Amino acid sequence: MSDEIINKITHLNALREFSYDRFAILGRENCTAGALPAQATHVSIEPALGMGGAAPERDPTKPVTSGDINKMFAEADAANQSAELISISLTCALSVV
């Protein structure tokens, strides 16, 4: 495939469809692979650890699996449903009073 076709598939059609001018703010010369990182020296590119959320309960000698994640989602969903039921119960009780 030509670069033109690849660019249309990957981004040019979306830019046209949403009327987005990617060079309007910084200009073409400031949007190169060398210029953008040079402008962002204050931004850390190190992987962020401890971004929050529940820690999976697992064997620390083994990697986290999709099963571990599915279990976490199921537990969180059950907790959310319980909280919603309590909220509905309280709302109904207050509306009766």
Helices and strands as residue ranges (DSSP letters): H 3-7, I 8-12, H 13-17, G 28-30, H 35-39, H 66-96
